[in-house]
Amino acid sequence: MKTCGRCKIEKDTLMFSRYSNSKDGLQKWCKDCSEQWRKENYELLCIKNKEWRKKNSELLKKKAHKNYLKNSEKIKQWQRDYREKHPEKKKLADHKTYVKYAEKKKLSALMWQAKNRIDWEGIVPIESSCGACSKPIYFNKSDKENSICFDHRHEGTEPIKGNPTDWLKKHPRNKENENLWRLCDFGTLCFKCNSGLPTINRGTHILNLVNYHFGEDIKDMLIKELNKLGGPREKLGGMK
């Protein structure tokens, strides 16, 4: 038996929590008084716990990592079982995570767009129109349907490979990069038109479309007229 230091009532030792630093190995207050005090001081405890976690964040990370390594298989199995039992909760959690990181990604993209417009202004067009359908398009527009797609219109022989917009993200503006960009002579297309045109053998592809839509006679006439202008057979994919 032990007397509680708060309510002064003698109770069984089972009504006291363990505390290794005390002489008898038990808390001074009984479990009921301890629970009541926690409820009365809930907000204060939240503040103190938050401050403690902030000061000891590295310690908590190490403990959590150590615990995960020790019980990784049990934790993974528990997670699998929980996802199977609560599919709706998993779906909601996945959605919250997606929204959280989607907002961060969108904010990061907007900040980069604003900076990149200023950095490359005068070299890269801020506004343009699609070279195929004449639709108005804009540099770094957040929605891809209205964004400028810089087109490799020289059969992929340009010194800048891959996505030109990604290249702009990774390369600062200087004289060397300006000259390299001008050398590429990129076309400007909307997303829809750019998606429908191949980079390699584009001339062959276009002539096949002409043949499909207008017929063989128009296709032959077009090739003859182009040959009169100098026969740009590279752009025609080597067709005769």
Residue pairs with C-beta under 8 A, 6 or more apart in sequence:
1 10
1 11
1 12
1 13
2 10
2 11
2 12
2 13
2 16
2 24
2 26
3 9
3 10
3 11
4 10
4 11
4 15
4 16
4 28
4 29
4 30
4 33
5 28
5 29
6 28
6 29
6 30
6 33
6 37
7 30
7 32
7 33
9 30
11 30
13 26
15 30
15 31
15 32
16 26
16 27
16 29
16 30
16 31
17 26
17 27
17 31
17 34
18 25
18 26
18 27
19 25
19 26
19 27
19 28
22 28
27 34
29 37
38 45
53 60
68 75
82 90
83 90
106 142
109 142
110 142
112 140
112 169
113 140
113 142
116 140
116 168
116 169
117 126
117 139
117 140
119 172
119 173
120 168
120 173
123 173
123 178
123 181
123 182
124 139
124 168
124 181
125 139
125 148
125 188
126 138
126 139
127 136
127 137
127 138
127 139
128 136
128 137
128 138
128 139
128 148
128 188
129 135
129 136
129 137
129 188
130 137
130 188
130 189
130 190
130 193
131 151
131 187
131 188
131 189
131 193
132 189
132 190
132 193
132 197
133 190
133 192
133 193
135 190
136 146
137 146
137 147
137 148
137 149
137 188
137 189
137 190
138 146
138 147
138 148
139 147
139 148
140 147
140 165
141 147
141 148
144 191
145 190
145 191
145 192
146 190
147 190
147 191
148 188
148 189
148 190
149 188
149 189
149 190
149 191
149 193
149 194
150 164
150 165
150 186
150 187
150 188
151 186
151 187
151 188
151 189
151 194
151 197
152 158
152 164
152 184
152 186
152 199
153 185
153 186
153 187
153 202
154 184
154 185
155 199
155 200
155 201
155 202
155 234
155 235
156 199
156 200
158 183
158 184
158 185
158 186
159 180
159 183
159 184
160 167
160 180
160 181
160 184
164 184
164 186
171 177
189 197
197 205
198 205
201 237
202 235
202 237
203 232
203 234
203 235
203 236
203 237
203 239
204 236
204 237
204 238
204 239
205 237
207 219
207 222
207 223
207 236
207 237
207 239
210 218
210 219
210 222
211 218
211 219
223 236
223 239
223 240
226 232
226 236
233 239
233 240
